[in-house]
Amino acid sequence: MKKVSLAIVGATGMVGRTLLKVLEERYFPVEDIRFFASEEDLELKVFFLGKTYGVEMLTEESFDRKIDIALFSASEEVSEKYAPIARGKGVVVIDNSNAWRMDDSVPLIVPEVNPDWIERHIGIISNPNCSTIQVVVPLKALHDAYGLKRVVFTTFQAVSGSGVNGLKELENTQNGEMHHLYPHPIADNCIPHVGDFLENGYTKEEVSMIEETRKILNLPELKITATCVRVPIKHGHSISVNVELERDFTVEGVKRLMYEYPGIILVDDPEIDAYPTVLKANGMDGICVGRIRRDPSLTNGLNLWIVADNVRKGAATNAIQIAELLIKKDVL
């Protein structure tokens, strides 16, 4: 795999630092690397492959040098402004914000699901929502084997989905301090409110999951509904998924399908209390699937429990897998 010049935008944040860790673990072929952050983080240092690096302020001139790939882990506003600038200077941007996910000209990629979309890019590639990433892989396996008719998501999302501020909010409210980030205290609580509410009563997070799943699976008419819940867990999203399939199945057949599908780790043996938990999934790149059982309330109904590390596979690892695809398919 040829070496590339890399830039990390948002290098000092939680996902940014996880990107560095995953790059090291996967022996990503880095020829040269630069780190960009906001003005308030310029005094921070970044450690990568045994070296200490300074952080540069992101400006419109930041990409006036040889950079092949830029991994963006910043706000929508930053991505909306700087991703087109980088693209205009020959950089391929892999963006982790919501800025480009539903743009028809921007591929939304999970490498285990739609790797060929990498060839469609015109300089910007979008990394999906963390919850979407972990559900579309099992759903792709099911769709290929049995066809999807309807999907119901219920998510249980860790506070790290809100970044460092979410972790601080959990710690503060556990210590009896007032809540600021969430509308209610998150300590000892579950809040069915992730993202802003829309006029239809759904939240932005719920609508994002629905729309992104349809886009990634290339099933624009798929019937989907979702409820997203914030829970007092630091890391790891759990999702209860109810699926109505087009064709009949056996539970053992579904288990075998999940066991064999790339990126999925089957954890399903009720006799020994084996099922996915966030503690088991933390630090892993795989998507853990278990509690596979038939739903007798409808024809061809199925229930699954899906757990993944939202900062790794749900953000950093998926972005790096996309970068690896760019190099492998030589479409930089």
C-alpha positions in Angstrom: 0.0 0.0 0.0 1.5 3.3 -1.1 2.3 6.0 1.5 0.3 9.2 1.5 0.5 12.6 3.0 -2.2 13.0 5.7 -3.9 15.8 7.6 -6.1 15.5 10.7 -8.5 18.4 11.2 -9.7 18.4 14.8 -6.7 16.4 16.0 -7.0 17.4 19.6 -10.6 16.2 20.1 -11.8 12.8 21.3 -12.3 11.4 17.8 -9.1 13.1 16.5 -7.0 11.4 19.1 -8.7 8.1 18.5 -7.9 8.5 14.8 -4.2 8.7 15.7 -4.5 5.5 17.8 -6.2 3.6 15.0 -3.8 4.8 12.4 -1.0 3.4 14.5 -2.7 0.1 15.1 -3.6 -0.5 11.5 0.0 0.5 10.3 -1.6 3.1 8.0 1.0 4.1 5.3 1.8 7.6 6.4 4.5 9.5 4.5 3.8 12.8 6.1 1.2 14.1 8.6 -0.1 17.4 9.8 -2.4 18.3 12.6 -4.9 21.1 12.7 -7.2 22.4 15.5 -9.0 25.5 16.7 -7.1 28.5 18.1 -7.8 27.6 21.8 -6.0 24.2 21.3 -2.8 25.5 19.6 -0.7 25.0 22.8 -1.6 21.3 22.9 0.8 18.6 21.6 0.0 15.5 19.6 1.8 12.2 20.0 2.0 9.9 17.0 4.4 7.0 16.2 6.7 7.9 19.0 7.0 11.6 18.0 5.6 14.8 19.4 4.0 17.2 17.0 2.7 20.7 17.3 -0.8 21.7 16.2 -1.5 24.3 13.5 -4.4 26.6 13.3 -6.8 25.8 10.5 -6.9 28.5 7.8 -7.8 28.9 4.2 -4.1 28.4 3.4 -3.7 25.2 5.4 -4.0 23.0 2.3 -1.5 25.0 0.2 0.9 22.0 0.4 1.0 18.4 -0.6 -1.8 16.7 1.3 -3.4 13.6 -0.2 -6.1 12.9 2.4 -7.6 15.0 5.1 -9.6 13.4 7.9 -12.0 16.0 9.3 -13.3 15.5 12.8 -14.8 19.0 13.5 -18.1 20.8 13.5 -20.5 21.1 10.6 -19.5 24.7 10.2 -15.8 23.9 9.9 -16.5 21.2 7.4 -18.9 23.3 5.3 -16.2 26.0 5.1 -13.0 24.1 4.8 -13.8 20.9 3.0 -14.5 22.6 -0.3 -11.3 24.6 0.1 -9.3 21.4 0.6 -11.0 19.7 -2.3 -10.2 22.6 -4.5 -6.6 22.1 -3.8 -6.5 18.4 -4.7 -7.1 17.0 -1.2 -9.6 14.1 -0.7 -11.7 14.9 2.4 -13.2 12.2 4.6 -15.6 14.1 6.8 -17.0 12.9 10.1 -19.6 15.7 10.6 -23.2 15.8 9.4 -22.4 18.5 6.8 -22.3 16.3 3.7 -24.1 13.1 4.5 -27.2 13.7 2.6 -25.6 15.6 -0.3 -26.4 13.5 -3.4 -23.0 14.2 -4.9 -21.2 12.9 -1.8 -20.8 9.2 -1.2 -21.8 8.0 2.3 -19.7 5.0 2.9 -19.4 2.0 5.3 -16.7 -0.2 3.7 -18.3 -3.5 4.7 -21.5 -2.3 2.9 -20.9 -0.1 -0.1 -17.1 0.0 -0.8 -17.6 0.5 -4.6 -19.1 3.9 -3.9 -15.5 5.1 -3.2 -15.1 5.5 -7.0 -17.9 8.0 -7.1 -16.2 10.6 -5.0 -15.4 14.1 -6.3 -13.2 15.1 -3.4 -15.4 14.7 -0.4 -16.5 11.5 1.2 -18.8 11.4 4.2 -18.5 9.2 7.3 -22.0 8.2 8.5 -23.6 8.8 11.9 -22.1 6.5 14.5 -25.4 4.7 15.2 -26.0 4.3 11.5 -22.7 2.7 10.9 -23.2 -0.1 13.4 -26.7 -1.0 12.2 -26.2 -0.9 8.4 -23.7 -3.7 8.4 -26.0 -6.4 9.9 -28.9 -4.9 7.8 -26.9 -5.3 4.6 -26.2 -8.9 5.5 -29.9 -9.5 6.1 -31.0 -7.6 3.0 -28.7 -9.6 0.7 -30.0 -12.9 2.1 -33.7 -12.3 2.8 -34.7 -8.8 1.7 -35.7 -6.0 4.0 -39.3 -4.9 4.3 -39.4 -2.7 7.5 -37.0 -1.7 10.3 -37.5 -0.4 13.8 -34.5 1.1 15.6 -34.3 1.9 19.4 -30.9 3.2 20.3 -29.2 3.5 23.7 -26.4 6.0 23.0 -23.4 6.8 25.2 -22.5 10.3 26.3 -19.3 10.2 24.3 -21.5 10.7 21.3 -21.7 14.3 22.4 -17.9 14.5 22.6 -15.8 15.5 25.5 -18.6 17.7 26.8 -20.9 14.7 27.1 -18.3 12.9 29.3 -18.0 16.0 31.4 -21.7 16.3 31.8 -22.1 12.7 33.0 -19.3 13.2 35.5 -20.7 16.5 36.7 -24.2 15.3 37.2 -23.0 12.1 38.9 -21.3 14.5 41.4 -24.5 16.4 42.0 -23.8 19.4 39.8 -26.4 21.1 37.6 -26.8 19.8 34.0 -26.0 22.1 31.1 -25.5 20.1 28.0 -28.6 17.9 28.1 -32.2 19.1 28.9 -32.2 16.8 32.0 -29.5 15.3 34.3 -28.0 12.3 32.5 -26.7 10.6 35.7 -29.0 7.8 36.7 -31.3 8.7 33.8 -32.3 7.9 30.3 -33.2 10.8 28.0 -35.2 10.0 24.8 -33.9 13.1 23.2 -30.8 13.0 20.9 -30.5 16.0 18.7 -33.0 18.8 18.2 -36.7 18.1 17.9 -38.3 18.6 14.5 -41.8 19.6 13.7 -42.9 16.0 13.1 -41.9 15.1 16.7 -38.8 13.1 15.7 -35.3 14.3 16.6 -32.7 15.2 14.1 -30.7 12.1 15.2 -33.6 9.9 14.5 -34.3 11.3 11.0 -30.6 11.1 10.3 -30.5 7.4 11.1 -33.5 6.8 8.9 -32.3 8.8 5.9 -28.7 7.6 6.1 -29.7 4.0 6.3 -31.8 4.3 3.2 -29.0 6.1 1.3 -26.2 3.6 2.3 -28.3 0.5 1.5 -29.6 2.2 -1.7 -33.2 1.5 -0.5 -34.9 4.9 -0.7 -38.4 3.5 0.0 -37.4 1.2 2.9 -39.9 1.6 5.8 -37.9 2.7 8.9 -38.7 4.3 12.2 -36.4 5.2 15.1 -36.2 6.3 18.7 -32.9 7.5 20.0 -32.1 7.6 23.7 -29.1 9.0 25.6 -28.0 6.8 28.5 -25.5 7.3 31.3 -22.8 5.2 29.7 -19.4 6.7 28.8 -18.6 4.7 25.6 -20.5 2.3 23.4 -23.9 2.5 21.6 -26.4 -0.3 21.9 -29.3 -0.7 19.5 -32.4 -2.9 19.6 -33.4 -3.6 16.0 -36.7 -5.2 14.9 -36.8 -6.2 11.3 -39.5 -7.5 9.0 -37.9 -9.5 6.2 -39.2 -10.2 2.7 -38.5 -14.0 2.9 -38.6 -16.6 5.6 -35.5 -17.5 7.6 -34.2 -19.7 10.3 -32.6 -18.3 13.5 -29.6 -20.6 13.0 -29.3 -19.4 9.4 -29.2 -15.7 10.6 -26.6 -16.5 13.2 -24.4 -18.2 10.6 -24.9 -15.2 8.3 -23.7 -12.8 11.0 -20.8 -15.1 12.0 -19.5 -15.1 8.4 -20.2 -11.4 7.4 -17.1 -9.1 7.4 -17.0 -6.7 10.3 -19.5 -8.5 12.5 -18.7 -10.4 15.7 -21.4 -12.8 16.7 -22.0 -13.0 20.5 -25.1 -15.1 21.0 -25.3 -18.0 23.4 -28.1 -17.4 26.0 -27.2 -20.6 27.8 -24.0 -19.0 29.0 -25.3 -15.4 29.1 -23.3 -14.5 26.0 -24.6 -11.4 24.3 -23.1 -8.0 23.3 -22.5 -5.5 26.0 -20.8 -2.1 25.9 -18.0 -3.3 28.2 -17.1 -6.1 25.8 -17.4 -3.8 22.7 -15.3 -1.0 24.0 -12.0 -0.7 22.2 -13.1 -3.1 19.4 -13.5 -2.3 15.8 -16.0 -5.0 15.1 -19.8 -4.7 15.4 -21.2 -7.1 18.0 -24.5 -8.8 17.2 -26.6 -11.1 19.5 -30.0 -11.8 21.1 -31.0 -13.0 17.6 -34.5 -14.4 17.8 -37.7 -14.6 15.8 -40.4 -12.0 16.4 -43.7 -14.1 16.4 -45.9 -11.1 16.2 -45.4 -10.6 12.5 -44.5 -12.7 9.4 -40.7 -13.0 8.9 -40.0 -10.9 12.0 -36.6 -10.8 13.6 -35.0 -9.1 16.7 -31.3 -8.3 17.1 -29.2 -6.5 19.7 -26.3 -4.6 18.2 -23.4 -3.0 20.1 -20.3 -1.1 19.0 -17.7 1.3 20.2 -19.1 4.6 18.9 -15.8 6.4 18.9 -13.9 3.7 17.1 -16.0 1.9 14.5 -18.7 4.6 14.8 -16.2 7.3 13.8 -12.4 6.9 13.7 -12.0 3.4 12.4 -14.7 3.7 9.7 -13.0 6.9 8.4 -9.6 5.2 8.2 -11.1 2.2 6.5 -12.4 4.6 3.9 -8.9 6.1 3.5 -7.5 2.6 3.0 -10.1 2.0 0.3 -8.9 5.2 -1.5 -5.4 3.9 -1.6 -6.3 0.3 -2.4 -8.5 1.3 -5.3 -6.1 4.0 -6.4 -8.8 6.7 -6.6 -7.0 9.5 -4.8 
